[in-house]
Amino acid sequence: MVNGYCEVYHDRSYIDIHFWGVLAEMVIYVGGALTVACTLGWGLYLLRDKNKDKKEDE
């Protein structure tokens, strides 16, 4: 009944529509930022100095 009323009278609020749009954008931005951060972190981990301990002893 409620969905039928909303379809007939177009009673969805702008806030509701705007909220879901912003939420979808935030998921994309946060997911992208985490992906970039993880990729850069993994790259730095792979490029670390493996002989660091041997250099400090000498």
C-alpha positions in Angstrom: 0.0 0.0 0.0 2.7 2.5 0.9 4.7 1.8 -2.3 1.6 2.3 -4.4 0.9 5.6 -2.6 4.4 6.8 -3.3 4.3 5.8 -6.9 1.0 7.6 -7.5 1.8 10.8 -5.5 5.6 10.8 -6.0 6.0 11.2 -2.2 9.7 10.2 -1.9 11.6 12.9 -0.1 14.5 14.6 -1.7 16.6 13.8 1.4 16.0 10.1 0.9 17.0 10.2 -2.8 20.0 12.4 -2.1 21.2 10.2 0.8 21.3 7.1 -1.4 23.2 8.9 -4.1 25.8 10.3 -1.7 26.1 6.9 0.0 26.8 5.2 -3.4 29.5 7.9 -4.2 31.1 7.5 -0.8 31.3 3.7 -1.3 33.1 4.2 -4.6 35.5 6.9 -3.2 36.3 5.0 0.1 36.8 1.7 -1.8 39.0 3.4 -4.3 41.1 5.1 -1.6 41.5 1.8 0.3 42.5 0.0 -2.9 45.1 2.7 -3.7 46.4 2.6 -0.1 46.7 -1.2 0.0 48.4 -1.3 -3.4 51.0 1.4 -2.4 51.5 -0.3 1.0 52.1 -3.7 -0.6 54.5 -2.1 -3.1 56.5 -0.5 -0.3 56.6 -3.8 1.6 58.0 -5.5 -1.5 60.6 -2.8 -2.0 61.8 -2.8 1.7 65.5 -3.3 2.4 65.9 -7.0 3.1 69.5 -6.6 4.1 68.8 -3.9 6.7 69.8 -6.0 9.7 73.1 -7.1 8.1 74.0 -3.5 7.3 73.4 -2.3 10.9 75.7 -5.1 12.3 78.7 -4.1 10.2 
